Amino acid sequence: MLLKNNKGQMAIFIALFFQVIFIFFAMAINVGLVVHDKINLQTAVDMAAYYGAMKQGEVLNQIAHINYQMRQNYKLFAWRYRVLGTMGNRNHPLFYDNFSSGTLHPDANSVDSNIQPTVCISHSVFQETIDLDPDAASVCKEDALALPAIPSISPPAGLVPGSGALPGTFDFIQDQLNKFCLEAGVFNWIYSARLLAHFRIDGLERKKMIWKLAENLSGPSPIDLRGEPIEQGVRNTFEKNLTNTNLASIRGGSGQYYFESSLSKGPCDKVDYWLPEVRIYPLIFFSDWNVEADNSCGAAAPVPNRRGVSTARSTPPAPGGEDNLPSAFSKSDPAWQNWYNNPLSVKLRGYWSGEPGGPANQPTLHSSIGFEKNPWCMIYSGVQAQTTVRKPFDPTGAGVVLQARAFAKPFGGRVGPWYGKTWPRGSRGSKASSRAERTDPNLPTRAIDSGPAPSTDPYEEVVNYSRFPGDQFGIGSMQALSAMGDTLMPKFNHWSKDDVSPIAMANYDHLGGTPQLQSTKDSLAREGNLASGTKDPNQRNFEIAAVSPDIFDALYYSVEPQYFNNYFTARPTNSGANFSLAQKQYDFGSSGDNYSYKEWTAPDSFSVMDQIDFAKELYHGDYQPIVRDWKNLLTSWHQKMIVDYGFDDNRFGKCSSEVSKPGLPTTGNCVVGGRTGYSVKLISHDYLTSGDHSIGGGSIGGGSIMNPPSF
């Protein structure tokens, strides 16, 4: 009986033991399944947040390249002004007399420039001047050239047969001299006003693209480059990576899912706050002459495009009150008043002086060098999810609630440099109270509310730019201009004023009288048709070289070597679908109508890589600041290994395997090597909510970002 009881007790013990073992076994299974779902949920939100940041980075990459095109537009403006516009000055190293003996101007090796930067194209470089008056093609030689009046004579009657007609002949010659005196100023003004108008119009077309991209990226429902909602892609990525249990909870209603774009938070939901425009006050001058009371042609005066500048001449104001227009417009002669009032002049005056109601008075047409990214508006994507998972051995049946969140951000790319070197938290733009505090010290003063007034020295405001970091003189220095000489002068046939003129304003006729891009989408010179014959677009290749990347650009911008192939090719990953055909603007040197002329071709796919090839061929190592290899543009961040975030000098600015198939969209045109543009990384919640972000540059202290996450 005792034995039987022991056996029963043992059986009970074994039964209880197996129940305990089973419970532990079931618990282990349940814990394993829950942990698996927890890991899966975290992985899914990580991948979803990463996807959102990747799409944000793609938009930023295109914004960055278009912003670089804005700088190129400004460089083109400066080149047309400082090189072509001033070449007739005797002190210019490219003036023909300085090459007649095969030597440069004596001051060509100096850094400082003694050239008064004022447009004067009434000389032998421009065909229109020769057509107008071939014998007066040297009027621009001197900064203050004046033409004396013809002395009045009254010969005694009958002394010389026919001498009575001399006063009338001299009066006729004097009238012609007066006409030329005024005509030269009008001609110089037209060129100046057209290049300023074109700078503003080309800039506007590219601003429109940036604004559209930036608006699409802002707000709670951002849109990617293909015009599709980023949130939908984030949701798809999230759900495609969930286990069946987690997915069932999300779709069944017991789970929750949140997506948050950082550009929907606080003041950063407004484009002009997180991506403010860098508007400037560019100053340019044109040479003008005035007929004085004694009938002499007064000394040439530099006339600025902005009123109130100290070097403006003090002649009577023209109708409407402008004091910065050609002297001819202030004359009562009906012919000059007709010129003043004709439609071309009226429109150009608006771009030139910014008169009330004129097109330049529109904010969108304000002179601009592009946009700067507010560092206190951090761009990131956030995803948070919650699921309830029920396991087969759950004794409660209520399930386990799982939560996960993740954040990821684009980083390592550059939309472009700040105008100033510091950006205090809460400021609407970077700060620069002096030229030394500007990233590019050669830029004109920024037009910003409560910002500093333009310099009292007008020549500090003249259009100019740095070619490399630390460049204090820019394109206006004698050395910079001289470096172009040996290449530019033979191409322009400008060894003497008697050579055939190589360039003409007519080479810009495809832009219209008041410049516009129209369907050509082409900003550069083309062949021009004049009564004297067709002019080859010899300045086109130099304009391409002028906008090509330099060392400053490579450091401060994310430049896409193959912009068209990456954003506008007809492939499934087509990133240009977000723009209509009329909105699309490509790289400088391209065209919308596949322009060609003799050896010139300008397909829409013309790229920065082609620009670099042009510059290398032209300057042969003499013009040092230009980038000579497109691979040197691959200057964005690149990690060494998966977990090694150190600087990789084996990839920086290099590419060991470039894209082999034309048109294949690949950022930077590089498969193995360096990169351009933004990378993506996961970041922590603590990082986003930190109050110690030192991102304002200089001695700006730490602070919190303006758009922390809501979860």
C-alpha positions, 0 to 999 in steps of 0.5 A: 500500500505504501508502495502504491502511494509512492508511485501515485505521488511520483506520478503526480510529481512528474505530472506537475513537473512536466507542467512546470517544464511546459510552462517554462518552455511555453514562456521561452517560446512566447518571449522569443516570439515577442522579442522577434516581433519587437526586433522586427518592429524596431527594424521596420521603423528604422528602415521606414525612417531611413527611406523617408530621409533618403527621399528628403536627401534626394530632393536636397541633392537636386536643390543643391545642384540648382543652387550651384547653377544660381552661383554659375549664373552670377559668375557668368554675369561677373565675367560678361561685366568684368571681362567683355564689358571692360576690355576696351580700357587701356589698363585692361591686360586684354586691351589690344595695345597691350598685346601688339608687342606680344607682351602683357600690360606692365601691371599684369602680374600685380594683384590689385587692379587699376581698372575702373570696372565700368562697361564701355563697349564702344570699341573694336571688340564689338561689331556694332561699334565698328558698324556704327563708326569704325574710326571711333573705336578707341573711345573707351581707352581712357577712364576720363576721356573727353572730346573737345568742341570744334572751335567756332570760326568766322572767316573773312568774307571772300578770303578763300572761295567757299570759306563761307560754308565752313561754319556750317560744315563745322556745325554739322561735324559738331552735331555728329560729334555730339550725337556720337558722344551721347550714342556711346553712352546709350550703347554702353547702357543697353549692354549693361542693362541687358546683362543685368536683366538676363542675370535676374531672369535666368536666376528667376527660372532656377529659383522657381525650380528650387521653390517648387522642390522646397515647397514639396519637401515642406509641411506634413505631407512631403513629396519626393522627386517623382511627385509621389508622397514620401509618407506613402513610401515610408508606410509601404517600406514599414509594412513590407518589413513587418512580421505577419503578427505586427502587420495584422495588428497595424492593419487590424486597428489595434496598432498605431503608426505615425510618420513625421517630417521635420519640415512640418514643425515650428517655423521650419514649415515655411520655405523662406525660414529653412531655406532663405534666399540670398538676395544681393545689391550688385553694383555695375557701372557704364561709361557715359558722356554728356554734351557740355554747354561749350559743345565739348563731350565731357569726361566719361563718367561711371554711371551706376545702376543704383541711385544714391551711389557717390560716383553718380554724375550730377547731370539734370535728372531724366524724365521720371526722376532717374539719375542713373541713365544715359545723359542722352535721355535727359535731353529735350531732343525728340529723338532721344525722348523717343528712345527713352520712351520706346518699349525696349528702353522702358523695360530695360529701365525697370531691370536697371534701376528698379523703378517703382512698378518696374519688373526689378521691383518684383521680389522674385526678380531680385538679384540673387546668388541662391539660397542658404540652408538654416542649420537650426531647422534640421531635416529628418524623418521620424517614424513611431509604431505600436502593435499588440501581439498575441502569442499562443501560450499567452495566459491572459489573451490580452497580448503584449504591446510593443512600441518602437520609434526611429529617426534618420536624417540626410547629412554630408551634402551641401546646399551651398555656403552661408553668406555669413560665417555664423548663424545665430539661433532664431536668425532668418539668415546667416550673419556678416557685419563686415566683408571679413565675416562673409564666406565669399568676401568679394560678394556685394552686400546682402539685401536683408531686413535690418541688415547692413547698408551697402558699403560707402565705397561703391567699388566694394559693391561691384560684381565680383566673386572668389575663385578659391577659399581665401581669395581676396581679389576675385575675378577683378584682379590683374592676375586673374584677367591676365591669366585668360589672355594667351587663350582669349586674345587669339580666339577673339582676334583682338591683336589690334583695333584693325582686326576683324571684330569677333563678338557682338551684342547680336550674339545674344539676340536669341534671348530677345531684346529684354533677355528671357530664356524662352524655349531655347533654355540657353543663356549663352552666346549664339551666332548673331546676324548683322548687316555686316555679316554673321558673327561666330559665337566665339565668346560661347566657349569662354562663357562655358569656361567662366561658369565651370567649377572652381576650387571655391565651388568644389569646397562649398557646393554639392555639384552633380557632374551629370545633372541631366542624366540623373534627373531628366532621363526617361527611366523608371527612376526619372527624377525630373517628372516633378517638373513640366517641360516648360519648368525644366532648366538644365546645365549651362551650355545645354539648350532646349532646342539642341542648338548647333553651329559649326563645331558647337553643339548644345544638347539638353544633356550638356553637363558640368563634366562638359563644362570642365572639358571646355575649361581645360582645353581653353586654359591649359593649366594657366588659369589655376583655380578651375577644377580640371577633373570632374572626379574632384567634385566628389567631396561629400562625406564618405565612410571608410567601412560599415562601422568606421566613420573616419575620413577616407582620403582614398575616396575623397575627390576620386572615383575608381569605377565610374558609370559605364552606361550613359543615362544611368542615374547614379549620384556623382556618376561614380559607382566606387569611390567618392560621392557628392550630395547627401548620405543618410544616417539613423539618429537618436531621439536624445540627439534631436532633443539636445540643447547643445547643438553647436551648429551656428559656426564661429563662436555661436554657442550651443542650442536646441534645434527649432523643430524637435520631434513631437514623439 
